[in-house]
Amino acid sequence: MKQEQALHIGMLNSFNVITGKATYDDILNAGIGFFAHDPNEMDPDSLKILIKYFQELEMFEYCKELKDVYDEYYNEDGSIRDPLCECDFPVINGYTKKVMCGDCGKRILR
């Protein structure tokens, strides 16, 4: 595999995990488990890098989806939009797009 192909696949894999189109395990099981971000956490800098990458390829539908994710989780300055749970033992009453702690009511991020 060429380096350029590997980079693109890593970007696509990250996009798919971040937007919920695939899970980390799905991608690992497919045998192409490399990513442009740490799949165990999402950060604003990684999202910005992905958006810029897809902008340069004029893949604007990807940019839009990533920007929507960015706007959902982060403020313009990169700070986290919702207060985060700091409970030692968070309570999870259900799994939705925004998982909230059943104890303190604050958001739980991966």
MARFIDO-832303 format. One record per residue (C-alpha): x, y, z. Coordinates in steps of 0.5 Angstrom, whole numbers, padded with zeros to 4 digits, always signed. Example, Ala and Ser with C-alpha at 12.3 -4.5 7.8 and 13.67 -1.06 7.14 Angstrom:
<sites>
+0025-0009+0016+0027-0002+0014
</sites>
This chain:
<sites>
+0000+0000+0000+0003+0007-0002+0004+0012+0004-0002+0017+0001-0007+0011+0001-0005+0009+0008-0006+0016+0010-0013+0017+0006-0015+0010+0009-0013+0013+0016-0017+0019+0015-0023+0015+0013-0023+0011+0019-0023+0017+0023-0028+0020+0020-0033+0014+0020-0031+0013+0028-0032+0020+0030-0039+0020+0026-0041+0014+0028-0041+0010+0021-0037+0005+0024-0034+0002+0030-0027+0002+0032-0028-0006+0032-0031-0006+0026-0025-0003+0023-0020-0007+0026-0024-0013+0024-0023-0011+0017-0016-0011+0018-0015-0004+0016-0014-0001+0023-0010+0005+0023-0013+0012+0024-0011+0019+0024-0014+0020+0031-0013+0017+0038-0020+0012+0037-0021+0012+0045-0022+0020+0045-0024+0025+0041-0021+0032+0041-0022+0039+0037-0015+0039+0034-0016+0032+0031-0023+0034+0028-0020+0041+0025-0014+0037+0022-0019+0032+0019-0024+0038+0016-0018+0041+0013-0015+0034+0010-0022+0033+0007-0023+0041+0005-0016+0040+0001-0019+0034-0003-0026+0038-0004-0030+0033+0000-0034+0038+0003-0040+0033+0005-0035+0030+0010-0033+0037+0012-0040+0039+0014-0041+0032+0018-0034+0033+0022-0036+0041+0023-0043+0039+0026-0039+0034+0031-0034+0039+0032-0040+0044+0034-0044+0039+0038-0038+0038+0043-0034+0044+0042-0034+0052+0043-0031+0056+0038-0024+0056+0042-0024+0049+0043-0027+0048+0050-0032+0043+0051-0039+0045+0050-0042+0042+0056-0040+0041+0063-0037+0034+0064-0038+0029+0069-0033+0028+0074-0036+0023+0078-0032+0017+0080-0037+0012+0079-0042+0015+0073-0049+0012+0073-0051+0011+0066-0058+0010+0065-0058+0010+0057-0054+0010+0051-0056+0016+0046-0052+0020+0042-0050+0025+0048-0049+0020+0054-0051+0024+0061-0049+0022+0068-0055+0019+0072-0052+0022+0078-0050+0029+0076-0053+0030+0070-0047+0032+0066-0044+0029+0060-0040+0023+0059-0035+0024+0054-0031+0018+0051
</sites>
